[in-house]
């Protein structure tokens, strides 16, 4: 790059103030000004815009900005991306044409911002990109491969509870001869869940995804069933917990009211939020059972505890719900162990010893 380069921190601070203040025009001005100080579009997208988007999520979790502010800031950042990549750059070299790829979110995944960044970086590097956005149903994703004959599918997931759906999408795309590159927090910081689900490759970020594509992906793999990748699914715990979700939530909610009479005075809105929290707990437990990794569950509990604490909700209320859930899981040994370990982790208790384990 030619010319001086404004420090990234200054650009991030300027963009943060603009999006927090709700000023789309100021936000666009900040990043476009960066182009004039030695930055290129890829650097601005990943080192400035993405970093500010990360901060938006952190500030919301810490209860320092509202849901409305988080939504507004994200919407402005989306438009900043559009303004940046559509801005004419006279000195921008024409990238080589590398091929055609599909960038899509897992069905049920509505955090499309990371996928959008990947799509734009790949376009800047010369790929023709079919960007399908959030929540793409797997049958439509596969149908698109039949219509376009893409070189690869880049599958994005931020929420771990969509990993079972991601697994189905990976195997379905591979079955029609298209390799899959997985990315996003749902697949683990080290990509271990991408590997466990049989993805052809994993990348930690947009730059990594571009590098993997440029190096070349392996050819199609053999057609597999879910238990081929995850043989522990044969115990049916994942399936049974998913099928029992409504019953588990109802029973735990009813027992909470029995043991904590103050809950009987909850408003309808408070009861609804409590039920939603329980649904999320059961969903993350089911996902942990799917991939047979308790850290999926305990990581979610730790994050939830932090969010609740920032909103002055005591952690012991979460622990109480976990203890009651454990009472309902006597027929699910893996699930029971994970819930007990999660409750012990939050409450500072010693982790329970599994039956038959050495003391």
N, C-alpha and C positions, 0 to 999 in steps of 0.2 A: 504494500500500500504506500501511496505517496502522501506527502503532507504531514502536518502534525496530527496527533491523535488525542482527542479529549479523553481524560481518564474515564473508565467505565463507571466508577462510582458517581461521578458528576452527572453523567447521562442517566444513570438509574435513579438518582435522587430527583432529577428534573422530571423524568417520566412519572415517578411515584407521586410527586406533588400534583402533576397534571391529572392523572387518573383518579386520585383521591378527591381532587376538587371537581371532578366531573367535566373537565374541559377537554373534549376530543381534539379541538383545533390546537391547543397548546401541546397536547401529547404528540400529535403528528409533527408539529414544529420541532419538538425536541429530537426525535429520531431523524428527521430529515436534515436537521442541522448537523447531526453526527456524520452524515455522508460527506459533508463539506470539511470535516476535520480528520479525514484519513480512514474512517470506518467503511467497511463494505456491508452489504445487506445481510449476509450470513452472520457476521459478527454482531450486528445490531440486534438481529432476531434472537440469537442464542445467549449473548452476554449481557444484553440490556433488557429487551422485552420479556424474555423467559424468566430472567431473574426478578423482575418486578412482579410478574405473575406468581412466582413462588412466594414472594413476600405478601401478596394479597391473601393467599391461603393461610399463611402463618398468622397474619394479623386477625383474620376472622376466627381461627381456632383459639386465639388468645383473648377473644371477645373485645378487641380493640377497634374493630370496625363491624358494622352491622351486615346482615345478609343482603340488604338492599345496596349498601356500598360495595360489597363484594361483587354482586351481580353487575352493577353499573361499571365498576372498574374493569371487570373482565370483558364486558361488551366494548368498552373503549379500546382495550388492548387488542381485541379482535380487529377492530377497524384500523388501528395503527399498523397491524401486519399488512392489511390490504393496501393502505396508503404507501407503505414502504416498498413493497414488492412491485407495485404498479408505477412507482416513480421512475421516470426515464433517467437513465444514467448514460451520458454520451461516451464515457470512457469504460463502460462495462464490457469486457470481452465476451464474445459469443461462446457459450460452453459447448463442448462436443455433445452430439446426440448419443445417449447411452442406452436407451431402451425405454420400455413402458412398464410402469408398476401401479399397483393399487394400494392406496393408503386408506385404512378404515379402522373405526373403533369396533370393538367387540359388541355384539348385540347386548343391549342393556347398559352399556357404558356411555354416559352422557358427558363425560369430561373430554371434550374434543380438542381442547387447546393444544395439548402435546402433539396430537396427530397432525393438526394444522401446521405446526412448526416444522415437523418432519417433511410434510408435503412441500412446503415452500423452499426448504433447504435443498431437497432433491431437485426441484424445478431449477433452482439457481445453478445446480451442478450438471444440468443437461438432461435430466430424466423427464419423460412425458409422464405426468402423474394424474391418475384418476383418483381424486379425493372424494370419498364417500361420506365423510363426516361421522357424526355420532350414531350409535345404536343401529348398526346395519344388521338386519336379520341374516343369518348364515345362508339360507337358501338363495337370497338375493346376491350375496357376496359371491357365491359359487356360480350363479347364473351369469354374473358380470364377467367371470373368468372365461366362461364358454364364449361370450360375445366378443371379448377383446384380446384373448390370448396373451395376457400380461406375462412379463418375465418373473414377477414375484408379487406376493401380497405382504404388505407391512401391516401387522395387526397391533393396535394400540389398546392397552388396558391400564386403568389407574386404580380400579376398585377390585380387590382380591376376590370378592364374592362372585365376580364374573368369570373366574378361572374355569369352572366346568363348561360354561358356554364357549370360552376361548378354546378349550380342548376340542370341542365338537367342530369349531370353525377351522382349526389347524388341520385336523384329520380330513375334513371335507375338501379343503383346498388341495391338500396333497393327493387326495384320491383322484382329482382331475388333472394331476400332473403339474401343479403350481407350488413351488416352495414357499415357505412362510418364514418371515423374519418378525419375531415378536419383540415388543418393547413397551416400557411403561412400568410404573411402580407395582402394578398387580403381579408382575412376573418375578418380583424379588430384586433387591439391590444388586445381586450377583447373577441374576438370570436363572436361578436354579429351578424356578417353576416353568420357565420356557423349555428348559431341557427335560424336565420331568414330563411335560405334556407332549414332547416329541417335535417341538418346533425345529426347523432346519437351522436357525441361527437366532441370536439375541443381540440387541444393542442397548447400551445404557442411555443413549441420547441421539439427537438428530445427526450429529457429526459421525457418531459411531455407526449409525444405520447407513449413512452414505458411504462410509469406508467399507462396510461389509458388502454392500451391493457392488461397489467398484471392484472388490476382490473376487466376487463371484460366489453364488450360492450353489450348494450341491444339487444334484438332480432329484427327481421325485423319489419318495420313499415308498415302501410297500404299504398297502392298505392295512390299517390296524383298528382294533377295537379299544375302548377305554381301558379295559382290564389288561390289555397287552402292555400299556405304559404304566398302569397303576394297579398291580395285582391285589393290593389290599382292599380294593373296592368289592372283592368277592364276599367280604363279611356283611355287606349290605347296610352298614351303619349309616353311610352317607345318604343312601336312598330313603331309609326309614326315618331319619331325622328330618329330611326335607318333607316327606309326606306327613310327618307329625307336627310340623311347625305351628300351625294354627292352634292345635290342642295344647302344645307346650306353652305357648304364649298365654292362652286363656288360663291355664292352670297356675302358672307362676303369678300372673296378675291377680287372680283370685286369692291365692295364698298370701301375697304381699298385703292385700287389704285385710285379711284375717289377722296377720301378725303385727301389722302397723295400722292401728285404727285411724290414725291421722289421715291416711290415704283416702278414707271414705269421704272426706271433705274436699277431695280434689275436684276441680272444675272439669268439664268435659274436655277442654283443651289440654289440661294437665294429664288426664288419663290417656288421652290419645298420644301425647308425647312419650309417656311411660311405655305404652304398648309398642310404639315405634322403636324405642330403644331396645326392647326385648326382641323384637323381630330382627333387628340388626345383630344382636348377640347370637341368636340362633342361626342366622345366615352365615356369620363368620365361623361359628362352630362347624356348620356343615361343610364350608369350604376347607377348613383345617382337616376335617375328616377325609375330604376328597383327595387332597394332596398329601395326607398323612404327615402334617407338619404343625405342631402345636404353636409355633411362633406366629403363624397367621392369626391365631385366636388371641394369644397373649399380647401381640403387638397392637391389635385393634383395641383390646381392653386398656392398654396403657394410654393410647391416644384418646380414647373416650374419657378416661379418668382425668386427663389433662384438660379436655374441653369442659367437662362438668365442673372441675375445680375453678376454672376461670369464670364460671357462671355461678359460683358459690353454692354448688350442689355437692354435698359431702360424698366422698368416695365410698363410705360404708353402705350407702343406698345401692350402689352397683354390686358390692360384695354380697349384700343380702339377696339380691336377685339371682346371683350366680349360685349361692348355696341352695336356694329353692329349686333352681333348674337342675342342680345335681341330684336332688331327690327324685326327679322325674326320669333320670337317665340310668336307672339301675340295670336295665337290659342292654346298655350300650357301653361296654368296657372302655373303648378308646375315647368316646365322647365324655364319659364320666371322668376319666383321668385328666383330659384337657380342661374341663370346667373346674375341677378341684385345683389343678395347678394354677389356673388363671386367678381364682379367688385367693389362693395362698399368696400369689405374687403381689396382688393389690393390697392385701391385708397384712403383709409382712409375716405371715405364718410360714413355718417350714413346709416345703412341698411334700404332699402325701407320698408314701412309698407304695409302688405298685405291688399287687399281690404276687408273692413268690420272689420278690427282689431282695437282694442282700441288704441287711440293715447296717 
